[in-house]
């Protein structure tokens, strides 16, 4: 699921006026970033969304990789699913049975990781802005 969602970096998907690059339009900073399912993951994301909204489930456990990227992957699916259910976080760095059991015994509130998710979003937006703006500016000046 590491490619569950990709940032939509196509400028014209945010506004048709960006289909033709103009130096005067830079910097392009969307008010809301768009995401699309990664190649081959649409079905898996659809299953996750369905499960997250299943009435029989009252708590969602984020068991993605421990770190900023794992947090971002989970949260983007959670947000895309418009899920409002209680969120718990499994944070482990070992796949040994004892570590996994210990992790489930010590689940934390998902809100404890809100800042980690915000950090991931800011890093991604900075990376996108730098890449897109520099790429467009250089090509416009050549």
N, C-alpha and C positions, 0 to 999 in steps of 0.2 A: 504494500500500500504506500510505499515511499513516494510514488508519483500520483497519489490520489487526486491532487489538484495542482495545476500549474497556473502561475500568474499569467494573465492575459497581457502580453507586452505589445500587442499590435495597437499602435496609436489610433488608427482609424476606427477601432472597435469602440473607442470612447467618444469619438466625435468625428463625423464624416469630413470635417474640414481638415483633419490631420492626415487624410489619404494622400495628399500632396504636401510634402514637407516644406516648411518655410521657416527661415531663421527667426522671424518675428513671433512665431508661435511657441518658441522655446522659452522657458522650460514648460513641458507638458506634465502637469501634476494633476491626476484625476482626483475628484472629490471622493470617489468611492472606487476601490480597485475591484476588478473583475477576475474571476477564476474559472477555469474550465477543467473538466476531468482529464487526467492524463490518458495517453493512448492505452487501450486495452483495460482500463479501469472503470469504465462507465457502469458495467454490470455490478462490480464489487461495491462501488460507491452507492448504487441504487439499493443493494441489499443492506448495507450499513444504515442508510437513511430509513429504510423500512423498519429495521430492527430498533433503531433509536426512537421511532414513533409508535412502536407496538404498545398497546395499552397494558399488556401483561408485564411490561418492564417498567420499574419505577426508578432505577438508578443505572447510570451508564458509567462503566469503568474504562478510563483511558489507560490502555496497556501498550501504547506506542513507545518507541525508544525513549529512554530517559535522556532528555536534553531539549534544546530549543526547537530543533526541526521536528522531533517526534510530537512535541506539544502543538506546533503549528499544524501539522498534518491532521491530528485529531480534531483540533478546534475548528479547522475549516470545514471538515465533514459535519461536525456537530452544528455549526452555524448554517451550513447549506441545508441541513435537515430541519432547520428551525426548531431544534430540540430545546426544550425548557426543563428537562428532567435533571434531577440531582446528579452531579458529576463527582466521581471519585478518581484518584490518581494512583496507579500502580507504578512505583519508581524502583526499578531494580537494575543492576548492572551485571547480573549473572543469570544464566539459564539453568543453573542447577536446581533440582527439585526443592532443596531446603531454602534456597534464596527466594524462589517463587512463592513458596508457602509463607515464608516470613513477610514478603512484600504484601501478600493478600491479607495477612494478619494486621498489617500496619498501613492500610490504605489511608490516604490523606484527602482532605476536601479539595476538589478541583479548583476552587477559588484561590487556594494557596499558590497556584501556578499562573494566575492571571498576568502578573508582571513578566513572567517568562514568555508567555504568548505575545504580549505587547512588544517585547524585545525582538522576537522573531519577526513580527510584522514590520517593525521599523527597519530592521536590517534588510528585509526583502525589498521594501519600498525604496530604500536608499540605493540598493544594488540595481533595481530596475531603473530608477531615475538616472543614476550615473551612466549605466550602460546605454539606455535609450537616448538620453540627451547628448552624450558624447558621440555616439554613433551617428545620430542625425546631424549634429553640428559639423562633424568632420566631413561627412559626405556632402553636405551643402556647401562647404568651403572648398572642396576639391574642384 
